[in-house]
Amino acid sequence: MISSQMLKGTLEGCVLAIIGKGEAYGYEISEQLGEYGFGKVAEGTIYPLLLRLEKNQFIQATFRESEVGPRRKYYSITQEGKKEFKRFLESYMELSGAVSRLLDDVKGDLINE
């Protein structure tokens, strides 16, 4: 299971990636995160994050009628959101590379003790 502290720093970029694939509503985003191995991401995490992304104009929302139940708020990525995702991806790849280099260098020593 991914720790909440590790997840916290990357979740916004991952949500932008999911919305960038196509419009999605909150529960659907949470389900997709689960399918990718993020585990159960609580509504109390997803919805404030979506509001923050919307406030920063990285995503926009549209209400649509649902076939079952009340209207749903669908999110789509904006041009500014695509730029933000690109920044996230570059930063994440740099961080990921640095962590991989460090762990590759020390894991044998630490595991074999």
C-alpha positions as CSV (number, residue, x, y, z in Angstrom):
1,M,0.0,0.0,0.0
2,I,1.3,3.5,-0.9
3,S,1.7,5.7,2.1
4,S,-0.5,8.8,2.3
5,Q,2.6,11.0,2.6
6,M,4.2,9.6,-0.6
7,L,0.8,9.8,-2.4
8,K,0.1,13.4,-1.3
9,G,3.0,14.9,-3.4
10,T,2.0,13.2,-6.7
11,L,-1.8,12.9,-6.6
12,E,-2.5,16.2,-8.3
13,G,-0.4,15.3,-11.3
14,C,-1.9,11.9,-11.5
15,V,-5.5,13.3,-11.3
16,L,-4.5,15.7,-14.1
17,A,-3.3,12.7,-16.1
18,I,-6.6,10.8,-15.7
19,I,-8.7,13.9,-16.6
20,G,-6.3,14.5,-19.6
21,K,-7.3,11.1,-21.0
22,G,-10.9,12.3,-21.1
23,E,-13.7,13.8,-19.1
24,A,-14.4,12.2,-15.8
25,Y,-16.4,12.7,-12.6
26,G,-15.0,12.5,-9.1
27,Y,-16.0,8.9,-8.2
28,E,-14.8,7.7,-11.6
29,I,-11.4,9.4,-11.0
30,S,-11.1,7.6,-7.7
31,E,-11.9,4.3,-9.3
32,Q,-9.3,4.8,-12.0
33,L,-6.7,5.6,-9.4
34,G,-7.6,2.3,-7.7
35,E,-7.2,0.4,-11.0
36,Y,-3.7,1.9,-11.4
37,G,-2.7,0.6,-8.0
38,F,-3.2,3.7,-5.8
39,G,-5.6,1.9,-3.5
40,K,-8.7,3.4,-2.1
41,V,-8.4,7.2,-2.4
42,A,-11.0,8.8,-0.1
43,E,-13.6,11.3,-1.3
44,G,-12.2,13.6,1.4
45,T,-9.0,13.6,-0.6
46,I,-10.4,13.7,-4.2
47,Y,-13.0,16.4,-4.0
48,P,-10.9,19.1,-2.3
49,L,-8.1,18.3,-4.8
50,L,-10.5,18.7,-7.7
51,L,-11.7,22.1,-6.3
52,R,-8.1,23.2,-6.0
53,L,-7.4,22.2,-9.5
54,E,-10.5,24.0,-10.7
55,K,-9.7,27.1,-8.7
56,N,-6.2,27.2,-10.3
57,Q,-7.9,26.8,-13.7
58,F,-6.1,23.5,-14.5
59,I,-9.5,21.8,-15.0
60,Q,-13.1,23.0,-15.7
61,A,-16.3,21.4,-14.7
62,T,-19.6,20.8,-16.4
63,F,-22.7,19.4,-14.8
64,R,-24.5,16.6,-16.7
65,E,-27.6,14.5,-16.0
66,S,-26.9,11.0,-14.9
67,E,-28.8,7.9,-16.0
68,V,-28.9,6.8,-12.4
69,G,-29.1,9.4,-9.6
70,P,-28.4,13.1,-9.5
71,R,-26.4,15.2,-11.9
72,R,-22.7,14.6,-12.1
73,K,-19.9,17.1,-12.3
74,Y,-17.6,16.2,-15.1
75,Y,-14.1,17.6,-15.2
76,S,-12.0,18.3,-18.3
77,I,-8.4,19.5,-18.5
78,T,-7.7,23.1,-19.7
79,Q,-4.7,24.4,-21.7
80,E,-3.2,25.6,-18.4
81,G,-3.8,22.2,-16.9
82,K,-1.9,20.6,-19.8
83,K,1.0,23.0,-19.1
84,E,0.8,22.1,-15.4
85,F,0.8,18.4,-16.2
86,K,3.9,18.9,-18.3
87,R,5.7,20.6,-15.4
88,F,4.6,17.9,-13.0
89,L,5.8,15.2,-15.4
90,E,9.2,16.8,-15.8
91,S,9.7,17.2,-12.1
92,Y,8.4,13.7,-11.3
93,M,10.8,12.2,-13.9
94,E,13.7,14.1,-12.4
95,L,12.8,13.0,-8.9
96,S,12.1,9.4,-9.9
97,G,15.5,9.2,-11.6
98,A,17.3,10.6,-8.6
99,V,15.6,8.2,-6.2
100,S,16.3,5.3,-8.5
101,R,20.0,6.1,-8.8
102,L,20.3,6.4,-5.0
103,L,18.4,3.2,-4.3
104,D,20.3,1.2,-6.9
105,D,23.5,2.4,-5.3
106,V,22.6,1.5,-1.7
107,K,20.0,-1.3,-1.8
108,G,22.5,-4.2,-1.9
109,D,24.3,-3.0,1.2
110,L,21.1,-2.4,3.1
111,I,19.2,-5.6,2.1
112,N,22.2,-7.9,2.7
113,E,22.8,-6.8,6.3
